[in-house]
Amino acid sequence: MAVSGFFGKRNLEGIELEIIFPAEVYAKSPFILRIVAKNRKKFLTSFLLRLHVEDKELLIPYIESGETRFFAIPWVFKKRGVYSFSKIYISSIFPFSFFTRYRKIDNGSHIIVFPELKKGSIGLYTVNSNSFQNYNGRLTLGIQTEIISLRDYTYGDSPRLIHWKASAKTESLKIKELGSMGFEPLVIDFHKIPIDDLEEKIKLVTYAIVEARYNQRPIGLKINGRFFEPTLKKVRIFEMLKELALYENV
């Protein structure tokens, strides 16, 4: 019993976990949750670990001292808003299966889940970019030559948009997000959309923003007394999606 208690306790010590979310996650859209497990012990290998993340489990047969291992779990969030994992722990029956020992992991991981994507008709009105004094009008009409930002490759992206230099430096495929003023900018006035169901309206607006970004069309948003000017920049578009995700403090 003494040997079991000593080695069982040491088996769980020194294990660190890191949860990595994708750059953007939408409600009801499956994605891969990446988990990095590290054994910080200098000499002892840990055996027969079970990783528990909320209601899902993952078996780690062993992880050697000083080793880092990577795991992936399919995941989906059902609603928009801020999520954090409160139930992250590891367990093990090592060494003799007398007891199952547990250790909670204080990871502190949280994420803002963007609203569900739903295609449909909403109230859009077009605006002329010249009507916005602060709007960046450096882009050339109809010519996609201005790189707005870089992002990770996703399935379906055109190979011609791959930024090979950036991909070589980061060892992962990077996609150029190009600016084009070939389309007139769009502004969505959230409060003028004639849809009574709030969640339905948020889903439709989210889809419209993502679709405009995909089509390289500058998109803006009026909501809660705030005005997001039409843009193609990912960071600004993410601010709009966060505003929708947290609408009415959900």
C-alpha positions as YAML, in Angstrom:
chain: A
units: angstrom
residues:
- id: 1
  name: MET
  ca: [0.00, 0.00, 0.00]
- id: 2
  name: ALA
  ca: [2.85, 2.39, 0.85]
- id: 3
  name: VAL
  ca: [4.65, 1.66, -2.44]
- id: 4
  name: SER
  ca: [1.39, 2.05, -4.36]
- id: 5
  name: GLY
  ca: [0.65, 5.37, -2.68]
- id: 6
  name: PHE
  ca: [4.14, 6.77, -3.26]
- id: 7
  name: PHE
  ca: [4.46, 5.84, -6.93]
- id: 8
  name: GLY
  ca: [0.81, 6.60, -7.66]
- id: 9
  name: LYS
  ca: [1.23, 10.14, -6.33]
- id: 10
  name: ARG
  ca: [4.53, 10.67, -8.15]
- id: 11
  name: ASN
  ca: [2.98, 9.34, -11.35]
- id: 12
  name: LEU
  ca: [0.56, 12.28, -11.51]
- id: 13
  name: GLU
  ca: [3.02, 14.96, -10.47]
- id: 14
  name: GLY
  ca: [4.79, 17.18, -12.95]
- id: 15
  name: ILE
  ca: [2.20, 16.77, -15.70]
- id: 16
  name: GLU
  ca: [1.24, 20.04, -17.38]
- id: 17
  name: LEU
  ca: [-1.52, 20.51, -19.92]
- id: 18
  name: GLU
  ca: [-2.10, 23.28, -22.44]
- id: 19
  name: ILE
  ca: [-5.30, 23.60, -24.47]
- id: 20
  name: ILE
  ca: [-5.02, 25.26, -27.88]
- id: 21
  name: PHE
  ca: [-8.10, 26.59, -29.65]
- id: 22
  name: PRO
  ca: [-8.35, 27.54, -33.34]
- id: 23
  name: ALA
  ca: [-8.30, 31.25, -34.20]
- id: 24
  name: GLU
  ca: [-12.04, 31.22, -34.77]
- id: 25
  name: VAL
  ca: [-14.70, 28.89, -33.44]
- id: 26
  name: TYR
  ca: [-18.41, 29.07, -34.29]
- id: 27
  name: ALA
  ca: [-21.29, 27.60, -32.30]
- id: 28
  name: LYS
  ca: [-22.47, 24.19, -33.59]
- id: 29
  name: SER
  ca: [-19.48, 23.97, -35.97]
- id: 30
  name: PRO
  ca: [-17.18, 21.01, -35.13]
- id: 31
  name: PHE
  ca: [-13.47, 21.70, -34.72]
- id: 32
  name: ILE
  ca: [-10.35, 20.03, -33.37]
- id: 33
  name: LEU
  ca: [-9.30, 20.85, -29.81]
- id: 34
  name: ARG
  ca: [-5.52, 20.47, -29.52]
- id: 35
  name: ILE
  ca: [-3.95, 19.47, -26.23]
- id: 36
  name: VAL
  ca: [-0.26, 19.63, -25.33]
- id: 37
  name: ALA
  ca: [0.84, 17.37, -22.47]
- id: 38
  name: LYS
  ca: [4.26, 17.84, -20.86]
- id: 39
  name: ASN
  ca: [6.02, 15.69, -18.29]
- id: 40
  name: ARG
  ca: [8.14, 18.10, -16.25]
- id: 41
  name: LYS
  ca: [9.69, 15.36, -14.12]
- id: 42
  name: LYS
  ca: [13.43, 14.92, -14.71]
- id: 43
  name: PHE
  ca: [13.64, 11.18, -14.22]
- id: 44
  name: LEU
  ca: [10.29, 9.41, -13.96]
- id: 45
  name: THR
  ca: [8.03, 8.32, -16.79]
- id: 46
  name: SER
  ca: [4.29, 8.61, -16.14]
- id: 47
  name: PHE
  ca: [2.13, 5.63, -17.07]
- id: 48
  name: LEU
  ca: [-1.56, 4.89, -17.74]
- id: 49
  name: LEU
  ca: [-2.81, 8.44, -17.58]
- id: 50
  name: ARG
  ca: [-6.36, 9.36, -18.44]
- id: 51
  name: LEU
  ca: [-6.99, 12.94, -19.49]
- id: 52
  name: HIS
  ca: [-10.50, 14.19, -18.67]
- id: 53
  name: VAL
  ca: [-11.77, 17.33, -20.41]
- id: 54
  name: GLU
  ca: [-15.38, 17.97, -19.38]
- id: 55
  name: ASP
  ca: [-17.21, 14.77, -20.43]
- id: 56
  name: LYS
  ca: [-14.50, 13.41, -22.75]
- id: 57
  name: GLU
  ca: [-11.59, 11.13, -21.93]
- id: 58
  name: LEU
  ca: [-8.27, 10.43, -23.60]
- id: 59
  name: LEU
  ca: [-5.88, 7.61, -22.67]
- id: 60
  name: ILE
  ca: [-2.15, 8.40, -22.52]
- id: 61
  name: PRO
  ca: [-0.35, 5.04, -22.15]
- id: 62
  name: TYR
  ca: [2.88, 6.72, -21.08]
- id: 63
  name: ILE
  ca: [4.78, 9.97, -21.32]
- id: 64
  name: GLU
  ca: [8.51, 9.93, -20.66]
- id: 65
  name: SER
  ca: [10.35, 12.40, -18.43]
- id: 66
  name: GLY
  ca: [10.89, 15.70, -20.22]
- id: 67
  name: GLU
  ca: [8.66, 14.61, -23.11]
- id: 68
  name: THR
  ca: [5.98, 16.71, -24.78]
- id: 69
  name: ARG
  ca: [3.13, 14.98, -26.58]
- id: 70
  name: PHE
  ca: [0.29, 16.34, -28.69]
- id: 71
  name: PHE
  ca: [-3.30, 15.13, -28.81]
- id: 72
  name: ALA
  ca: [-6.48, 16.11, -30.64]
- id: 73
  name: ILE
  ca: [-10.11, 15.82, -29.56]
- id: 74
  name: PRO
  ca: [-13.12, 16.57, -31.81]
- id: 75
  name: TRP
  ca: [-15.21, 19.27, -30.14]
- id: 76
  name: VAL
  ca: [-18.25, 21.45, -30.70]
- id: 77
  name: PHE
  ca: [-19.79, 24.27, -28.65]
- id: 78
  name: LYS
  ca: [-23.56, 24.47, -28.72]
- id: 79
  name: LYS
  ca: [-23.94, 28.20, -28.02]
- id: 80
  name: ARG
  ca: [-22.16, 31.50, -28.53]
- id: 81
  name: GLY
  ca: [-20.38, 33.32, -25.73]
- id: 82
  name: VAL
  ca: [-17.42, 32.87, -23.40]
- id: 83
  name: TYR
  ca: [-16.51, 29.30, -22.51]
- id: 84
  name: SER
  ca: [-13.99, 27.98, -20.01]
- id: 85
  name: PHE
  ca: [-13.23, 24.40, -19.05]
- id: 86
  name: SER
  ca: [-13.92, 23.84, -15.37]
- id: 87
  name: LYS
  ca: [-13.43, 20.06, -15.40]
- id: 88
  name: ILE
  ca: [-9.90, 19.30, -16.53]
- id: 89
  name: TYR
  ca: [-8.09, 16.60, -14.59]
- id: 90
  name: ILE
  ca: [-5.90, 13.54, -15.00]
- id: 91
  name: SER
  ca: [-6.33, 10.17, -13.34]
- id: 92
  name: SER
  ca: [-4.39, 6.93, -13.16]
- id: 93
  name: ILE
  ca: [-4.65, 3.42, -11.70]
- id: 94
  name: PHE
  ca: [-0.85, 3.07, -11.74]
- id: 95
  name: PRO
  ca: [0.96, 1.14, -10.30]
- id: 96
  name: PHE
  ca: [-1.19, -1.74, -8.97]
- id: 97
  name: SER
  ca: [-4.81, -0.80, -9.77]
- id: 98
  name: PHE
  ca: [-5.63, -0.64, -6.05]
- id: 99
  name: PHE
  ca: [-6.94, 2.92, -6.36]
- id: 100
  name: THR
  ca: [-7.72, 5.44, -9.04]
- id: 101
  name: ARG
  ca: [-5.97, 8.71, -8.19]
- id: 102
  name: TYR
  ca: [-6.98, 12.10, -9.54]
- id: 103
  name: ARG
  ca: [-5.32, 15.47, -9.94]
- id: 104
  name: LYS
  ca: [-7.17, 18.56, -11.11]
- id: 105
  name: ILE
  ca: [-5.43, 20.74, -13.70]
- id: 106
  name: ASP
  ca: [-5.89, 24.49, -13.25]
- id: 107
  name: ASN
  ca: [-5.55, 25.41, -16.91]
- id: 108
  name: GLY
  ca: [-7.54, 28.64, -17.04]
- id: 109
  name: SER
  ca: [-8.28, 28.20, -20.75]
- id: 110
  name: HIS
  ca: [-11.21, 30.16, -22.12]
- id: 111
  name: ILE
  ca: [-12.46, 31.14, -25.55]
- id: 112
  name: ILE
  ca: [-15.03, 33.42, -27.13]
- id: 113
  name: VAL
  ca: [-17.27, 31.28, -29.33]
- id: 114
  name: PHE
  ca: [-18.67, 33.18, -32.29]
- id: 115
  name: PRO
  ca: [-22.38, 32.76, -33.09]
- id: 116
  name: GLU
  ca: [-23.72, 29.95, -35.21]
- id: 117
  name: LEU
  ca: [-23.54, 30.51, -38.97]
- id: 118
  name: LYS
  ca: [-26.89, 30.55, -40.75]
- id: 119
  name: LYS
  ca: [-27.51, 31.65, -44.31]
- id: 120
  name: GLY
  ca: [-30.50, 33.88, -44.93]
- id: 121
  name: SER
  ca: [-31.78, 37.29, -45.95]
- id: 122
  name: ILE
  ca: [-31.15, 40.33, -43.74]
- id: 123
  name: GLY
  ca: [-31.39, 44.07, -44.16]
- id: 124
  name: LEU
  ca: [-28.19, 45.26, -45.85]
- id: 125
  name: TYR
  ca: [-27.55, 48.64, -47.34]
- id: 126
  name: THR
  ca: [-24.57, 49.65, -49.44]
- id: 127
  name: VAL
  ca: [-22.47, 52.71, -48.76]
- id: 128
  name: ASN
  ca: [-19.86, 54.60, -50.67]
- id: 129
  name: SER
  ca: [-16.39, 54.39, -49.10]
- id: 130
  name: ASN
  ca: [-15.91, 58.13, -49.74]
- id: 131
  name: SER
  ca: [-18.56, 58.86, -47.14]
- id: 132
  name: PHE
  ca: [-16.22, 57.64, -44.39]
- id: 133
  name: GLN
  ca: [-13.41, 60.07, -43.66]
- id: 134
  name: ASN
  ca: [-11.40, 57.51, -41.71]
- id: 135
  name: TYR
  ca: [-11.90, 54.66, -44.14]
- id: 136
  name: ASN
  ca: [-8.65, 53.43, -45.65]
- id: 137
  name: GLY
  ca: [-9.07, 54.05, -49.37]
- id: 138
  name: ARG
  ca: [-5.58, 52.99, -50.43]
- id: 139
  name: LEU
  ca: [-6.90, 49.92, -52.22]
- id: 140
  name: THR
  ca: [-7.04, 50.04, -55.99]
- id: 141
  name: LEU
  ca: [-10.44, 49.67, -57.61]
- id: 142
  name: GLY
  ca: [-11.02, 46.13, -58.79]
- id: 143
  name: ILE
  ca: [-7.42, 44.95, -58.40]
- id: 144
  name: GLN
  ca: [-6.58, 42.49, -55.60]
- id: 145
  name: THR
  ca: [-2.97, 43.49, -54.90]
- id: 146
  name: GLU
  ca: [-3.05, 44.90, -51.35]
- id: 147
  name: ILE
  ca: [-2.28, 42.30, -48.66]
- id: 148
  name: ILE
  ca: [-4.53, 43.07, -45.71]
- id: 149
  name: SER
  ca: [-3.31, 40.23, -43.47]
- id: 150
  name: LEU
  ca: [-2.08, 36.64, -43.36]
- id: 151
  name: ARG
  ca: [-4.01, 33.71, -41.91]
- id: 152
  name: ASP
  ca: [-3.71, 29.93, -41.64]
- id: 153
  name: TYR
  ca: [-4.72, 27.83, -44.63]
- id: 154
  name: THR
  ca: [-8.18, 26.28, -44.45]
- id: 155
  name: TYR
  ca: [-9.73, 23.68, -46.71]
- id: 156
  name: GLY
  ca: [-11.05, 25.23, -49.91]
- id: 157
  name: ASP
  ca: [-8.62, 28.17, -50.10]
- id: 158
  name: SER
  ca: [-7.18, 28.87, -53.52]
- id: 159
  name: PRO
  ca: [-3.52, 27.74, -53.90]
- id: 160
  name: ARG
  ca: [-2.74, 31.02, -55.67]
- id: 161
  name: LEU
  ca: [-3.29, 32.86, -52.38]
- id: 162
  name: ILE
  ca: [-0.57, 30.94, -50.51]
- id: 163
  name: HIS
  ca: [2.18, 33.23, -49.19]
- id: 164
  name: TRP
  ca: [5.19, 30.98, -49.71]
- id: 165
  name: LYS
  ca: [7.76, 33.09, -47.82]
- id: 166
  name: ALA
  ca: [5.60, 33.36, -44.71]
- id: 167
  name: SER
  ca: [4.75, 29.65, -44.97]
- id: 168
  name: ALA
  ca: [8.45, 28.73, -45.09]
- id: 169
  name: LYS
  ca: [9.21, 30.80, -42.00]
- id: 170
  name: THR
  ca: [6.35, 29.41, -39.89]
- id: 171
  name: GLU
  ca: [6.40, 25.85, -41.34]
- id: 172
  name: SER
  ca: [2.65, 26.02, -41.92]
- id: 173
  name: LEU
  ca: [0.69, 27.21, -44.93]
- id: 174
  name: LYS
  ca: [-0.27, 30.89, -44.78]
- id: 175
  name: ILE
  ca: [-2.94, 32.51, -46.95]
- id: 176
  name: LYS
  ca: [-2.85, 36.11, -48.19]
- id: 177
  name: GLU
  ca: [-5.99, 38.12, -47.48]
- id: 178
  name: LEU
  ca: [-6.11, 40.62, -50.30]
- id: 179
  name: GLY
  ca: [-7.95, 43.89, -50.45]
- id: 180
  name: SER
  ca: [-10.27, 44.69, -53.29]
- id: 181
  name: MET
  ca: [-12.51, 47.67, -53.86]
- id: 182
  name: GLY
  ca: [-14.11, 45.98, -56.82]
- id: 183
  name: PHE
  ca: [-17.15, 45.54, -54.56]
- id: 184
  name: GLU
  ca: [-18.86, 48.44, -52.90]
- id: 185
  name: PRO
  ca: [-18.59, 48.23, -49.10]
- id: 186
  name: LEU
  ca: [-21.50, 46.85, -47.11]
- id: 187
  name: VAL
  ca: [-22.77, 48.01, -43.74]
- id: 188
  name: ILE
  ca: [-25.14, 45.92, -41.64]
- id: 189
  name: ASP
  ca: [-27.43, 47.90, -39.35]
- id: 190
  name: PHE
  ca: [-28.23, 45.28, -36.73]
- id: 191
  name: HIS
  ca: [-31.15, 47.10, -35.14]
- id: 192
  name: LYS
  ca: [-32.91, 47.78, -38.46]
- id: 193
  name: ILE
  ca: [-33.13, 44.13, -39.43]
- id: 194
  name: PRO
  ca: [-36.84, 43.19, -39.23]
- id: 195
  name: ILE
  ca: [-36.38, 39.89, -37.38]
- id: 196
  name: ASP
  ca: [-37.90, 39.49, -33.91]
- id: 197
  name: ASP
  ca: [-35.99, 36.37, -32.88]
- id: 198
  name: LEU
  ca: [-32.72, 37.74, -31.46]
- id: 199
  name: GLU
  ca: [-30.67, 34.55, -31.81]
- id: 200
  name: GLU
  ca: [-31.90, 34.04, -35.37]
- id: 201
  name: LYS
  ca: [-30.87, 37.58, -36.27]
- id: 202
  name: ILE
  ca: [-27.41, 37.16, -34.73]
- id: 203
  name: LYS
  ca: [-26.83, 33.93, -36.68]
- id: 204
  name: LEU
  ca: [-27.80, 35.56, -39.98]
- id: 205
  name: VAL
  ca: [-25.63, 38.64, -39.38]
- id: 206
  name: THR
  ca: [-22.66, 36.44, -38.47]
- id: 207
  name: TYR
  ca: [-23.03, 34.50, -41.69]
- id: 208
  name: ALA
  ca: [-23.29, 37.71, -43.74]
- id: 209
  name: ILE
  ca: [-20.06, 39.06, -42.20]
- id: 210
  name: VAL
  ca: [-18.15, 35.82, -42.79]
- id: 211
  name: GLU
  ca: [-19.48, 35.55, -46.35]
- id: 212
  name: ALA
  ca: [-18.41, 39.13, -47.15]
- id: 213
  name: ARG
  ca: [-14.94, 38.43, -45.77]
- id: 214
  name: TYR
  ca: [-14.68, 35.24, -47.84]
- id: 215
  name: ASN
  ca: [-15.70, 37.16, -50.98]
- id: 216
  name: GLN
  ca: [-13.18, 39.95, -50.21]
- id: 217
  name: ARG
  ca: [-15.94, 42.53, -49.81]
- id: 218
  name: PRO
  ca: [-15.41, 45.27, -47.18]
- id: 219
  name: ILE
  ca: [-17.96, 44.80, -44.41]
- id: 220
  name: GLY
  ca: [-19.07, 47.09, -41.58]
- id: 221
  name: LEU
  ca: [-21.51, 46.83, -38.70]
- id: 222
  name: LYS
  ca: [-23.76, 49.15, -36.68]
- id: 223
  name: ILE
  ca: [-24.73, 47.67, -33.31]
- id: 224
  name: ASN
  ca: [-25.31, 48.84, -29.75]
- id: 225
  name: GLY
  ca: [-24.43, 52.42, -30.60]
- id: 226
  name: ARG
  ca: [-21.09, 51.35, -32.07]
- id: 227
  name: PHE
  ca: [-20.04, 51.68, -35.67]
- id: 228
  name: PHE
  ca: [-17.46, 49.34, -37.16]
- id: 229
  name: GLU
  ca: [-16.29, 50.88, -40.44]
- id: 230
  name: PRO
  ca: [-16.16, 48.67, -43.55]
- id: 231
  name: THR
  ca: [-12.95, 46.66, -43.58]
- id: 232
  name: LEU
  ca: [-11.23, 43.56, -44.86]
- id: 233
  name: LYS
  ca: [-8.83, 43.27, -41.93]
- id: 234
  name: LYS
  ca: [-9.27, 40.06, -39.98]
- id: 235
  name: VAL
  ca: [-8.66, 41.65, -36.58]
- id: 236
  name: ARG
  ca: [-11.44, 44.21, -37.15]
- id: 237
  name: ILE
  ca: [-13.84, 41.58, -38.48]
- id: 238
  name: PHE
  ca: [-13.13, 39.46, -35.39]
- id: 239
  name: GLU
  ca: [-14.10, 42.48, -33.26]
- id: 240
  name: MET
  ca: [-17.49, 42.53, -34.98]
- id: 241
  name: LEU
  ca: [-17.95, 38.80, -34.42]
- id: 242
  name: LYS
  ca: [-16.99, 39.17, -30.73]
- id: 243
  name: GLU
  ca: [-19.56, 41.95, -30.38]
- id: 244
  name: LEU
  ca: [-22.20, 39.56, -31.72]
- id: 245
  name: ALA
  ca: [-20.93, 36.65, -29.60]
- id: 246
  name: LEU
  ca: [-21.23, 38.68, -26.40]
- id: 247
  name: TYR
  ca: [-24.41, 40.54, -27.31]
- id: 248
  name: GLU
  ca: [-26.53, 41.07, -24.17]
- id: 249
  name: ASN
  ca: [-23.73, 39.51, -22.09]
- id: 250
  name: VAL
  ca: [-24.44, 35.92, -23.08]
...
